[in-house]
Amino acid sequence: MANIKSAKKRILVNRTKMERNKAIKSGVKTAIKKVYAAIEAGDKAAAAEALKVATTAIDKATTKGIYHKNNAARKVSRLSIAVNKMA
């Protein structure tokens, strides 16, 4: 454990930010899983709706600095392609 007051504060702040980032990342992963689950079930409407929710979650995570913009774009692109292949 740190002895300096500012170092103690940094530890607390970093832990808080880590928990926040982990929660947001977990939400994104869950949204992505729901898209793939709808694709596996063959439900085009549910997949499209889940894609919309997942895209929003990914974009919000990107604006908060959790994902790099290219990483987010790649995730959205792969999900979109998977949903569009469902014809």
C-alpha positions as CSV (number, residue, x, y, z in Angstrom):
1,M,0.0,0.0,0.0
2,A,1.2,3.5,-0.8
3,N,2.3,5.9,1.9
4,I,1.9,9.1,0.0
5,K,-1.6,10.7,0.1
6,S,-1.8,11.4,-3.6
7,A,-0.7,7.8,-4.4
8,K,-3.5,6.5,-2.1
9,K,-6.0,8.7,-4.0
10,R,-4.7,7.5,-7.4
11,I,-5.2,3.9,-6.3
12,L,-8.8,4.7,-5.3
13,V,-9.5,6.6,-8.5
14,N,-8.0,4.0,-10.7
15,R,-10.0,1.3,-9.0
16,T,-13.2,3.3,-9.5
17,K,-12.5,3.9,-13.2
18,M,-11.5,0.2,-13.7
19,E,-14.8,-1.0,-12.3
20,R,-16.7,1.5,-14.5
21,N,-14.8,0.4,-17.6
22,K,-15.4,-3.3,-16.7
23,A,-19.1,-2.7,-16.4
24,I,-19.4,-0.9,-19.7
25,K,-17.2,-3.6,-21.5
26,S,-19.4,-6.3,-20.0
27,G,-22.5,-4.6,-21.3
28,V,-21.1,-4.4,-24.8
29,K,-20.1,-8.1,-24.7
30,T,-23.6,-9.0,-23.6
31,A,-25.2,-6.9,-26.4
32,I,-22.9,-8.6,-29.0
33,K,-23.8,-12.0,-27.6
34,K,-27.5,-11.2,-28.0
35,V,-27.0,-10.3,-31.7
36,Y,-25.3,-13.6,-32.3
37,A,-27.9,-15.5,-30.4
38,A,-30.6,-13.9,-32.5
39,I,-28.7,-14.9,-35.7
40,E,-28.3,-18.5,-34.5
41,A,-32.1,-18.6,-33.8
42,G,-32.7,-17.3,-37.3
43,D,-34.8,-14.4,-36.2
44,K,-34.0,-11.5,-38.6
45,A,-36.2,-8.9,-36.8
46,A,-34.7,-9.7,-33.3
47,A,-31.2,-9.7,-34.8
48,A,-31.8,-6.2,-36.4
49,E,-33.1,-4.9,-33.1
50,A,-30.2,-6.4,-31.1
51,L,-27.8,-4.9,-33.7
52,K,-29.2,-1.5,-33.0
53,V,-28.8,-1.9,-29.3
54,A,-25.3,-3.3,-29.6
55,T,-24.2,-0.5,-32.0
56,T,-25.4,2.1,-29.5
57,A,-23.6,0.4,-26.6
58,I,-20.3,0.1,-28.7
59,D,-20.6,3.8,-29.7
60,K,-21.1,4.9,-26.1
61,A,-18.2,2.9,-24.9
62,T,-16.0,4.5,-27.7
63,T,-17.0,8.0,-26.7
64,K,-16.0,7.2,-23.1
65,G,-12.6,6.1,-24.3
66,I,-13.0,2.4,-23.5
67,Y,-12.6,1.2,-27.1
68,H,-10.5,2.8,-29.8
69,K,-12.6,4.1,-32.7
70,N,-11.2,1.6,-35.2
71,N,-11.8,-1.3,-32.8
72,A,-15.4,-0.1,-32.4
73,A,-15.9,0.3,-36.1
74,R,-14.6,-3.2,-36.7
75,K,-17.0,-4.7,-34.1
76,V,-20.0,-2.9,-35.6
77,S,-18.9,-3.8,-39.1
78,R,-18.7,-7.5,-38.3
79,L,-22.0,-7.5,-36.5
80,S,-23.7,-5.7,-39.5
81,I,-22.2,-8.2,-42.0
82,A,-23.4,-11.1,-39.9
83,V,-27.0,-9.7,-39.7
84,N,-27.0,-8.8,-43.4
85,K,-26.0,-12.4,-44.3
86,M,-29.2,-13.7,-42.7
87,A,-31.3,-13.3,-45.9
